[in-house]
Amino acid sequence: MIIFLIILLFFQSFIPSYGINEFTTNQEISYQFNQQGISQVEHKINIKNNFSQFYPTEYNLSLSGSQATNIQVFDSNDAIPVNITKNNDEIKLSLKLTNSKTGKDQITPLTIRYQSNSLAKKKGKTWEINLPQFQDNLSNNTNISLKIPASFGKLSSSPSGATISIDPQNTNIIFKKYLSKIILTFGEYQLFNFNLKYHIENPLTQNGIFTIPLPPDTANQKIFFTNIHPSPQKIETDLDGNWLAYYQLAPQSNIDIIATGQAKIGQNPNYQFYSQPIFDHQLYWPINNPEIIKLAKLYTTPRQIYDYVVDTLNYDYNRINNSIRHGALTALENPSTSLCTDFTDLFISIARSGGIGAREIEGYAYSNNTDVKPLSVGADILHAWPEYYDNKTKKWIAIDPTWAKTTGGINYFDDLDLNHFTFVIHNQQSDSPAVAGSYKTDPNQKSVDVSFADSETTITPIPLIITTKFNPFSQSYVIIKNPNLFSFQNIVPLGEIK
C-alpha cells in the first residue's frame, strides 16, 4: 500500500500533521546567523516507517512569513526537484520522494535548506531572534540549534531549558524539548530616548503644591534627563523609590511640564535604594479576601503564583482601548477579560496574602507585535508588570505574566527582556502616584514618546555643591546639593570635612 505523507510546517504555527501514526519523524533544525541578522536554515528530517506496508512518497512544506530564499531540497542521494508556489507571504513547497525506503523501521532522510532575513531583528542596542512556533508529540522529536555571532552581545533573555555554550566567535544554543515559542534577546543594555508631557491644574482658590513622578533610577535602569521644563521646586525620592517633582501652582491655574532624557535599561550596579515589602490591603490588592487567602495557601512560591496567573487569566484584546483597571477580584470573576493590570494585580494580591513581597511597575515596554506582546494602546503605549521580593538576595525581581500568556509560554519569570522601561513604582499604594501618560485633559492626546536611541548620551558632571553648618555647641551637618539632571549613588567623602 502506498500512502502520501503530507507534513505542513508553518513559520508562525510550526505544527506537523501525520497520517494516523504510520510514520515517526525526527528533526534537527539549525539556524546560523551572520552579523547582519541573515540566517541559513537547515531542516534535517528522518521519516521512519512504523509499518512494513507504508512508505512516504510525497512531502509538502509551507513557509509563512519567513521570506525564505535560495530554497534547496536533498534526499540521501541528490537534489530533489521542488515545485514552489507563492501566495502573498506564504511559500509552498511540493516534492516527490523517489528514493523512499521500504520496510518497517526504514528511514527516509530529507534535507531542506534556505535563507531567511526575517528571524533576527535589530532593536536599538539589542538583537531579538523570534523562531517559529513548533510542536512536539510522541511521533515527532525536534531538536533546534542556533549559532549566533558574538557581535550580537550577551544573551540577556531566553526560554528555560536551553543548553548554552560560548566560544570567541559565537553563542551556541540547543533546545531539546518542546517549547511553544522561542524568543531570544541579545545585548548588554537598551537605550531609550523619552519625551514626557504632564498637564497639572490647581482647581483651588489658594496656592497648592502638586507632584508628578519622573522616571526613576532602579536596579535595572539609569536615567539621564536632558531637560525638565519648567524646573521643579525640588525633586524627592518617596518610600517606593519614585522621583517626585514638586510644583507650586497659583489658585485656579495650570501648567504644562515637559521632561526629556534617556533611559539606559540594564543592570545598574550602583543602585542602592531598595524599598521594603509591605503587606497592606489596597484598593486593587484585596489580600484579606477569603478567595485570595485560599489561593495563597495553595500557591506558596512566586513561581507557583506566576504559573497560576498565567494559566488562569486570558488576555482580552477587545479591552485594550477601554483599559479601566478592575483589580484582582474582578480578574478572578471574569478571567477571560483580563489586561496587563489584571495579571499584575492578581499576582500581587496572592503573593502579599501569602507573605511574599510584591509590587506593581507601570511604564513603557517595546513591542513589535502587539498581538503577541500586547500593550494598553490608546494615545500612549503603556504596560504594567509585577515584581516580587527575593528574601535571599534582598532584591526586587521583575516578571511579566501577561506576556508569558500572550506569547504562548515564553519564560518571563527567569528573564525579563531589556525593553521594559519603568515610569512608576507602586508598593505603598496600588494606585498612586499616577503614571506618566495620565496627566492630560484629552485622553486621545499623546503625552508619552519613547524611541530607541542610537548612541548613549554624553554628559559632563557638574561638581556637587557641598556646604557645612558648623555649630560648636550642637550637632553640625553637611548639605550636598546635586545640580545635575541625573542621580549620584554611593557618595563617599574623600576626607574629613571641617
C-alpha positions as CSV (number, residue, x, y, z in Angstrom):
1,M,0.0,0.0,0.0
2,I,1.3,3.5,-0.9
3,I,0.3,6.4,1.4
4,F,1.0,10.0,0.9
5,L,2.8,11.8,3.7
6,I,1.9,15.5,3.9
7,I,3.7,17.5,6.6
8,L,2.8,21.2,7.0
9,L,5.4,23.4,8.6
10,F,4.4,27.0,9.4
11,F,6.7,29.7,10.5
12,Q,4.0,31.2,12.6
13,S,2.5,27.9,13.6
14,F,5.1,25.2,13.2
15,I,2.8,22.1,13.6
16,P,3.4,18.8,11.8
17,S,0.5,16.7,10.6
18,Y,0.7,13.0,10.2
19,G,-1.3,10.1,8.7
20,I,-2.5,8.0,11.7
21,N,0.9,7.4,13.2
22,E,2.2,5.5,10.1
23,F,5.5,7.4,10.4
24,T,7.7,8.8,13.1
25,T,9.8,11.8,12.3
26,N,12.9,13.2,13.9
27,Q,14.0,16.7,13.0
28,E,17.3,18.5,13.5
29,I,16.7,22.2,12.7
30,S,19.7,24.5,12.7
31,Y,19.9,28.3,12.4
32,Q,23.2,30.0,11.7
33,F,23.1,33.8,11.8
34,N,25.6,36.2,10.3
35,Q,26.4,39.7,11.7
36,Q,23.6,41.3,9.6
37,G,21.0,39.0,11.1
38,I,20.6,36.9,8.0
39,S,20.1,33.2,8.8
40,Q,21.0,30.0,7.0
41,V,18.4,27.4,8.0
42,E,18.7,23.7,7.6
43,H,16.0,21.1,8.4
44,K,17.3,17.5,8.6
45,I,14.3,15.2,8.7
46,N,14.3,11.5,9.1
47,I,11.0,9.8,8.3
48,K,10.8,6.3,9.8
49,N,8.2,3.7,8.7
50,N,6.2,2.3,11.6
51,F,4.7,-0.4,9.4
52,S,6.2,-2.6,6.6
53,Q,3.4,-1.8,4.2
54,F,3.7,2.0,4.4
55,Y,6.3,4.3,3.0
56,P,6.3,8.1,2.1
57,T,6.0,9.3,-1.4
58,E,5.3,13.0,-1.2
59,Y,6.3,15.9,1.1
60,N,4.7,19.3,1.2
61,L,6.1,22.3,3.1
62,S,4.5,25.7,3.7
63,L,6.6,28.6,4.9
64,S,4.6,31.6,6.1
65,G,6.3,34.9,6.9
66,S,9.8,33.5,6.6
67,Q,10.9,35.5,3.5
68,A,12.7,32.3,2.6
69,T,15.1,32.4,-0.4
70,N,17.6,30.1,-2.1
71,I,15.5,27.0,-1.2
72,Q,17.1,23.6,-1.8
73,V,15.9,20.1,-1.0
74,F,18.0,16.9,-0.9
75,D,17.4,13.2,-0.2
76,S,20.1,10.7,0.7
77,N,21.4,10.7,-2.9
78,D,20.9,14.0,-4.6
79,A,18.9,17.2,-5.0
80,I,15.2,16.8,-5.4
81,P,13.1,18.8,-7.8
82,V,10.7,21.0,-5.9
83,N,7.6,22.9,-7.1
84,I,7.5,26.3,-5.4
85,T,4.3,28.4,-5.4
86,K,3.9,31.8,-3.7
87,N,0.7,33.4,-2.3
88,N,1.2,36.7,-0.6
89,D,3.5,36.0,2.3
90,E,3.3,32.2,2.0
91,I,5.7,29.9,0.1
92,K,4.5,26.3,-0.6
93,L,7.0,23.6,-1.5
94,S,5.8,20.3,-3.1
95,L,8.2,17.5,-3.8
96,K,8.1,13.8,-4.8
97,L,10.1,11.3,-2.7
98,T,11.5,9.0,-5.4
99,N,14.1,7.3,-3.1
100,S,11.9,6.4,-0.2
101,K,13.0,3.4,1.9
102,T,10.6,0.5,2.2
103,G,10.1,-1.8,5.2
104,K,9.4,-1.4,8.8
105,D,11.8,0.9,10.7
106,Q,13.4,2.0,7.5
107,I,14.3,5.7,7.4
108,T,13.9,8.2,4.5
109,P,16.1,11.2,5.0
110,L,15.4,14.7,3.8
111,T,17.4,17.9,4.0
112,I,15.8,21.3,3.3
113,R,18.0,24.4,3.2
114,Y,17.0,28.1,2.8
115,Q,17.9,31.6,3.8
116,S,15.8,34.0,5.8
117,N,16.3,37.6,6.7
118,S,13.2,37.9,8.9
119,L,14.1,35.9,12.1
120,A,16.6,38.3,13.7
121,K,15.8,42.0,14.1
122,K,18.0,44.8,15.5
123,K,16.0,46.8,18.1
124,G,18.0,49.7,19.4
125,K,21.0,48.3,21.2
126,T,19.7,44.7,21.2
127,W,19.0,41.9,18.8
128,E,15.8,39.8,19.1
129,I,15.5,36.4,17.4
130,N,12.0,35.1,17.0
131,L,11.9,31.5,15.9
132,P,8.7,29.8,14.5
133,Q,6.4,28.0,16.8
134,F,6.8,24.2,16.8
135,Q,5.0,21.4,18.5
136,D,6.5,18.1,19.8
137,N,4.4,14.9,20.3
138,L,5.0,11.2,20.5
139,S,5.6,10.7,16.8
140,N,7.8,13.8,16.3
141,N,11.0,14.7,18.0
142,T,12.6,18.0,17.2
143,N,15.9,19.4,18.3
144,I,16.8,23.0,17.5
145,S,20.2,24.6,17.5
146,L,21.3,28.1,16.9
147,K,24.7,29.7,16.2
148,I,24.7,33.4,16.9
149,P,27.7,35.7,16.2
150,A,29.4,37.2,19.3
151,S,28.7,40.7,17.9
152,F,25.1,40.3,18.9
153,G,26.2,40.6,22.5
154,K,25.4,38.7,25.7
155,L,22.3,36.6,25.8
156,S,20.0,38.6,28.1
157,S,16.8,36.6,27.9
158,S,15.8,33.2,26.7
159,P,13.3,30.4,27.4
160,S,14.3,27.9,30.1
161,G,15.7,24.6,29.1
162,A,18.3,25.8,26.7
163,T,21.9,24.4,26.6
164,I,24.2,27.3,26.1
165,S,27.9,27.4,25.2
166,I,30.0,30.4,24.2
167,D,33.2,30.5,22.2
168,P,35.1,33.6,20.9
169,Q,33.1,33.8,17.7
170,N,29.6,32.5,18.6
171,T,26.9,31.8,21.2
172,N,25.7,28.3,20.6
173,I,22.2,27.4,21.9
174,I,20.4,24.0,21.8
175,F,16.8,23.2,22.7
176,K,15.9,19.5,23.1
177,K,12.4,19.7,24.5
178,Y,9.0,21.0,23.4
179,L,8.6,24.8,23.5
180,S,5.7,26.6,22.0
181,K,7.7,29.6,21.1
182,I,11.3,30.7,21.2
183,I,12.3,34.3,21.6
184,L,15.9,35.2,22.4
185,T,17.3,38.7,23.2
186,F,20.9,39.6,23.0
187,G,22.7,42.7,24.2
188,E,24.2,44.3,27.3
189,Y,21.7,47.1,27.6
190,Q,19.0,49.1,25.8
191,L,18.8,52.8,25.2
192,F,15.5,54.8,25.0
193,N,15.1,58.5,24.4
194,F,11.9,59.8,26.1
195,N,9.8,62.9,25.9
196,L,7.1,63.0,28.6
197,K,4.4,65.7,28.9
198,Y,2.5,66.4,32.1
199,H,-0.5,68.8,32.5
200,I,-1.5,69.7,36.1
201,E,-4.2,72.0,37.3
202,N,-4.9,73.7,40.6
203,P,-8.7,74.0,41.0
204,L,-8.4,75.5,44.5
205,T,-8.8,79.1,45.5
206,Q,-5.4,79.1,47.2
207,N,-1.9,78.1,46.3
208,G,-1.3,74.4,46.0
209,I,1.6,72.0,45.9
210,F,1.4,69.3,43.3
211,T,3.8,66.5,42.4
212,I,4.5,64.4,39.2
213,P,6.5,61.2,39.1
214,L,9.6,61.3,36.8
215,P,11.1,58.0,35.6
216,P,13.5,57.0,38.4
217,D,16.7,55.1,38.7
218,T,16.2,51.4,39.6
219,A,18.3,48.3,39.9
220,N,17.7,47.8,36.2
221,Q,17.8,51.3,34.7
222,K,19.7,54.5,34.8
223,I,18.0,57.8,33.9
224,F,19.7,60.9,32.4
225,F,17.5,63.9,32.0
226,T,18.4,66.5,29.3
227,N,15.7,69.0,30.3
228,I,12.8,69.4,32.8
229,H,10.8,72.5,31.9
230,P,9.8,74.4,33.9
231,S,12.2,73.4,36.6
232,P,10.5,71.9,39.8
233,Q,11.0,73.5,43.2
234,K,12.6,70.2,44.3
235,I,12.8,66.5,43.5
236,E,12.4,64.0,46.3
237,T,12.5,60.2,46.4
238,D,9.4,58.6,48.0
239,L,9.4,55.4,50.0
240,D,8.9,53.3,46.9
241,G,11.9,54.8,45.1
242,N,9.8,57.1,42.8
243,W,11.2,60.5,41.9
244,L,8.6,63.1,42.7
245,A,9.0,66.6,41.2
246,Y,7.2,69.4,43.2
247,Y,5.4,72.4,41.7
248,Q,3.6,75.2,43.3
249,L,0.6,76.5,41.4
250,A,-1.3,79.7,41.9
251,P,-5.1,79.4,42.5
252,Q,-7.1,78.1,39.5
253,S,-4.0,77.9,37.3
254,N,-2.4,75.2,35.3
255,I,1.0,74.3,34.0
256,D,2.4,72.0,31.2
257,I,5.7,70.3,32.1
258,I,8.0,68.5,29.6
259,A,10.7,66.1,30.8
260,T,13.1,64.8,28.2
261,G,16.1,62.5,28.6
262,Q,17.5,59.0,28.1
263,A,17.0,55.7,29.9
264,K,19.7,53.0,29.9
265,I,18.0,49.7,30.6
266,G,20.2,47.0,32.1
267,Q,22.0,46.3,35.3
268,N,22.6,49.4,37.4
269,P,25.3,48.1,39.8
270,N,25.5,51.4,41.8
271,Y,21.8,51.5,42.7
272,Q,21.3,51.1,46.4
273,F,17.7,52.2,47.2
274,Y,15.6,49.1,47.9
275,S,12.2,49.7,49.4
276,Q,11.0,47.1,51.8
277,P,7.9,44.9,51.1
278,I,4.7,45.8,52.8
279,F,1.5,43.7,53.1
280,D,-1.3,46.2,53.5
281,H,-4.8,45.7,52.0
282,Q,-5.0,48.0,49.0
283,L,-7.8,49.1,46.6
284,Y,-6.7,46.7,43.8
285,W,-4.9,44.2,46.1
286,P,-7.6,42.7,48.5
287,I,-5.2,40.4,50.4
288,N,-7.7,39.7,53.2
289,N,-10.4,38.4,50.8
290,P,-11.2,34.7,51.6
291,E,-10.7,33.6,47.9
292,I,-7.3,35.3,47.8
293,I,-6.3,33.8,51.1
294,K,-7.3,30.3,49.8
295,L,-5.2,30.8,46.7
296,A,-2.2,32.0,48.8
297,K,-2.3,28.7,50.8
298,L,-2.3,26.7,47.5
299,Y,0.4,28.6,45.7
300,T,3.2,29.4,48.1
301,T,6.2,30.5,45.9
302,P,6.5,33.3,43.3
303,R,6.8,30.7,40.5
304,Q,3.7,28.9,41.6
305,I,1.7,32.1,41.7
306,Y,3.1,33.2,38.4
307,D,2.1,29.9,36.7
308,Y,-1.3,30.0,38.3
309,V,-2.0,33.6,37.0
310,V,-0.7,32.7,33.5
311,D,-2.8,29.5,33.4
312,T,-6.0,31.2,34.8
313,L,-6.3,34.5,33.1
314,N,-6.8,35.2,29.4
315,Y,-5.9,38.4,27.7
316,D,-8.9,40.3,26.2
317,Y,-7.7,42.2,23.1
318,N,-11.1,43.9,22.8
319,R,-10.5,45.8,26.1
320,I,-7.2,47.4,25.0
321,N,-8.7,50.7,24.1
322,N,-11.0,50.7,27.2
323,S,-8.4,49.7,29.8
324,I,-10.3,50.5,33.0
325,R,-8.4,48.9,35.9
326,H,-10.5,46.2,37.6
327,G,-8.3,44.7,40.3
328,A,-7.7,41.1,41.4
329,L,-11.2,40.1,42.4
330,T,-12.8,41.1,39.1
331,A,-10.0,39.3,37.3
332,L,-10.9,36.1,39.2
333,E,-14.6,36.6,38.5
334,N,-14.0,37.4,34.8
335,P,-10.7,35.6,33.8
336,S,-11.3,35.9,30.1
337,T,-11.5,39.7,30.1
338,S,-8.1,40.5,31.5
339,L,-5.5,43.1,30.7
340,C,-1.9,43.5,32.0
341,T,-3.1,45.3,35.1
342,D,-5.3,42.3,36.0
343,F,-2.5,39.8,35.6
344,T,-0.3,42.1,37.8
345,D,-3.0,42.8,40.4
346,L,-3.8,39.1,40.8
347,F,-0.2,38.1,41.2
348,I,0.5,40.8,43.8
349,S,-2.7,40.0,45.8
350,I,-1.9,36.3,46.1
351,A,1.7,36.9,46.8
352,R,1.1,39.5,49.5
353,S,-1.6,37.4,51.1
354,G,0.9,34.6,51.5
355,G,3.6,36.8,52.9
356,I,5.6,37.3,49.7
357,G,6.6,40.9,49.0
358,A,5.2,42.1,45.6
359,R,4.6,45.4,43.9
360,E,3.4,46.9,40.6
361,I,5.5,48.6,37.9
362,E,3.9,50.8,35.3
363,G,5.8,52.1,32.3
364,Y,6.7,51.5,28.7
365,A,7.5,48.2,27.1
366,Y,8.6,48.0,23.5
367,S,6.6,45.6,21.4
368,N,7.0,45.0,17.6
369,N,3.9,42.7,17.6
370,T,1.0,43.8,19.8
371,D,-0.8,40.5,19.0
372,V,2.0,38.6,20.8
373,K,3.1,41.3,23.3
374,P,0.0,43.5,23.8
375,L,0.0,46.9,25.3
376,S,-2.6,49.3,26.6
377,V,-2.7,51.4,23.4
378,G,-4.9,54.4,23.3
379,A,-2.9,57.5,22.7
380,D,0.0,56.4,24.9
381,I,1.5,52.9,24.8
382,L,1.9,51.7,28.4
383,H,2.3,48.4,30.2
384,A,2.1,47.0,33.7
385,W,4.1,44.1,35.3
386,P,4.8,42.9,38.8
387,E,7.9,42.5,40.8
388,Y,8.4,40.1,43.8
389,Y,10.8,40.5,46.7
390,D,13.5,37.8,46.9
391,N,14.3,37.4,50.6
392,K,17.6,35.7,49.9
393,T,19.1,38.4,47.7
394,K,17.1,41.3,49.3
395,K,16.2,42.5,45.8
396,W,13.1,43.0,43.7
397,I,12.7,40.7,40.7
398,A,10.7,41.8,37.7
399,I,8.4,39.3,35.9
400,D,5.8,39.6,33.2
401,P,2.9,37.1,33.4
402,T,0.9,39.0,30.8
403,W,3.4,38.4,28.0
404,A,4.0,34.9,29.2
405,K,0.4,34.2,28.4
406,T,0.1,36.1,25.1
407,T,3.4,34.7,23.7
408,G,2.2,31.1,24.5
409,G,4.8,30.3,27.1
410,I,7.9,32.5,26.7
411,N,9.7,32.5,30.0
412,Y,9.2,35.9,31.5
413,F,9.8,34.7,35.0
414,D,13.5,33.9,34.9
415,D,14.5,36.5,32.3
416,L,12.8,39.8,31.6
417,D,13.9,41.4,28.4
418,L,15.7,44.8,28.1
419,N,12.6,46.5,26.7
420,H,10.8,47.2,29.9
421,F,11.2,50.8,31.0
422,T,9.9,51.8,34.5
423,F,7.9,55.0,34.9
424,V,6.5,54.5,38.3
425,I,6.6,52.0,41.2
426,H,3.5,51.1,43.3
427,N,4.3,49.5,46.6
428,Q,2.9,51.7,49.4
429,Q,-0.3,52.3,47.4
430,S,-1.7,50.3,44.5
431,D,-2.9,53.4,42.5
432,S,-0.5,56.3,43.4
433,P,1.4,58.1,42.1
434,A,-0.3,58.1,38.7
435,V,1.9,57.1,35.9
436,A,3.2,59.4,33.2
437,G,0.6,59.5,30.4
438,S,-2.2,60.1,32.9
439,Y,-1.6,63.9,33.2
440,K,-3.7,65.3,30.4
441,T,-7.1,66.8,29.7
442,D,-7.8,64.9,26.5
443,P,-7.5,61.1,26.7
444,N,-6.7,61.0,23.0
445,Q,-3.7,63.3,23.4
446,K,-0.3,61.7,23.1
447,S,1.9,62.6,26.1
448,V,4.4,59.8,26.1
449,D,7.0,59.5,23.3
450,V,9.7,56.8,23.7
451,S,12.1,55.7,20.9
452,F,15.3,53.8,20.5
453,A,18.5,55.8,20.9
454,D,21.3,55.4,18.5
455,S,24.0,56.4,21.0
456,E,24.4,57.0,24.7
457,T,24.0,60.5,26.0
458,T,27.3,62.0,27.0
459,I,27.0,64.3,30.0
460,T,29.8,66.1,31.8
461,P,29.0,66.0,35.5
462,I,28.8,69.3,37.4
463,P,30.6,69.1,40.8
464,L,28.3,68.6,43.7
465,I,27.7,71.7,45.8
466,I,28.7,71.0,49.4
467,T,28.1,73.3,52.3
468,T,28.5,72.8,56.0
469,K,26.6,74.0,59.0
470,F,29.0,74.1,61.9
471,N,27.9,74.7,65.5
472,P,30.4,74.2,68.3
473,F,27.7,73.8,70.9
474,S,25.3,71.4,69.0
475,Q,25.2,68.9,66.1
476,S,26.9,70.0,62.8
477,Y,25.8,68.8,59.4
478,V,26.7,68.8,55.7
479,I,24.4,69.8,52.9
480,I,25.1,68.2,49.5
481,K,23.2,69.6,46.5
482,N,23.2,67.9,43.1
483,P,22.9,70.4,40.3
484,N,23.0,67.6,37.6
485,L,20.0,66.1,35.8
486,F,21.0,62.6,36.9
487,S,21.5,61.0,40.3
488,F,24.6,60.1,42.2
489,Q,24.8,56.9,44.2
490,N,27.2,55.8,47.0
491,I,28.8,59.2,47.6
492,V,31.9,58.7,49.7
493,P,33.8,61.6,51.2
494,L,37.4,61.8,50.2
495,G,38.4,63.2,53.5
496,E,37.2,64.9,56.7
497,I,35.0,67.9,56.1
498,K,36.0,70.7,58.5
